Amino acid sequence: MTGSSCAWLGLWNGRDPILKERLFGLTNAEGNHGEDVEECYFYLDATPTSSYLKMLYKYPQAEFGYAGLIAVNAARGKSDPEYELLDTGIFDQNRYFDVVIEYAKAAPENLLMQVTVHNRGPEDAELHVLPTLWFRHAWSWAGGAERPSLSMFAGLRRVSAVRAEHSALGTWWLYADQKVPILVTANEANNERLSGSANETPYVKDGIDRAVVHGDTAAVDPGGAGTKAAVHHKLMVRAGDSAATGAGR
């Protein structure tokens, strides 16, 4: 589904004001040395064919300091060092998660994602883990192509599943490794928030963020149909221990 659909991971530590769906960085004007990603992540392993990939993301358990990173870097000049995430003290006392993400292919069209969360801190902590699948927007304003669909499938007893249908690619399935909620919305911009104009649908691309972080369950489609879907795991990880979950297609 390369080029038409995308799969990645959303995370929420219960304190951040937004769902962690992408790496946070400063724009060219915000950073005193230009553009700068303010995250701690490492690529650990990969085969030449990408049949196996492994990365590590370090996610603080305290609220991520978005505003502070912007403000401090904006106040520094070119001759000053950059103000990095480590400088904020947010990793003190090891209060963070090591999130290890692995992709492995059993066959060219059979892909597994496994997420292992290590709690490096001194206290038990909860982490929301959301493997997310969405279709790249190639309909309406983007070219008028036929709209694909993602739909929650409720016919399985022990696992959760999403059915993905695309006119050119056929039918695909995303399976969770257990029975967990599926959150579905549309991969459409929230025009009301961006420009004050009306949305064509009440279910827009930040709907999963609004449902998980802000408790707005009306932000996701109760019928479970759209073009962006997340498998919602809640992991309570004991201090010094780890927990794992996975999804595959």
Secondary structure, 3 states (H helix, E strand, C coil): CCCCEEEEEEEECCCCCCCECCCCEECCCCCCCCCEECCCEEEEEECCCCCEEEEEEEEECCCCCHHHHHHHHHHCCCCCCCCCHHHHCCCHHHCEEEEEEEEEEEECCEEEEEEEEEECCCCCEEEEEEEEEEECCCEHHHCCECCCEEEEECCCCCCCEEEEEECCCEEEEEEECCCCCEEEECCCCCHHHHCCCCCCCCCCCCHHHHHHHCCCHHHCCCCCEECEEEECEEEEECCCCEEEEEEEC
